[in-house]
Amino acid sequence: MPSTTTPTCTGALRELLIEPEMNGFQEVLRRAVRRGEVDADNPALKLVPHMLIGAFVARPLIEDQPVDHAFLSAYVDAVVLPSLGV
């Protein structure tokens, strides 16, 4: 049975699930840059997906709570938007 660490399985997972979501998310960030809401050279632009994924992983581990709308909204307001200078 292949594991999730084999290149074939990992590549397929990335291609089918991760890349489409990341492409859509990157487009949202590009639009924010085009509108002048975020500086194009802001180094946090490349790290926003990592921040959001981290929130989904960390909350259940740290607080034994699911990521709900209230938590995600507070996280975006306190962590993501300030990192983007918004």
Stockholm file with secondary structure:
# STOCKHOLM 1.0

chainA/1-86         MPSTTTPTCTGALRELLIEPEMNGFQEVLRRAVRRGEVDADNPALKLVPHMLIGAFVARPLIEDQPVDHAFLSAYVDAVVLPSLGV
#=GR chainA/1-86 SS CCCTTSHHHHHHHIIIIIHHHHHHHHHHHHHHHHTTSSCTTCGGGGTHHHHHHHHHHHHHHHHSCCCCHHHHHHHIIIIIHHHTTC
#=GC SS_cons        CCCTTSHHHHHHHIIIIIHHHHHHHHHHHHHHHHTTSSCTTCGGGGTHHHHHHHHHHHHHHHHSCCCCHHHHHHHIIIIIHHHTTC
//
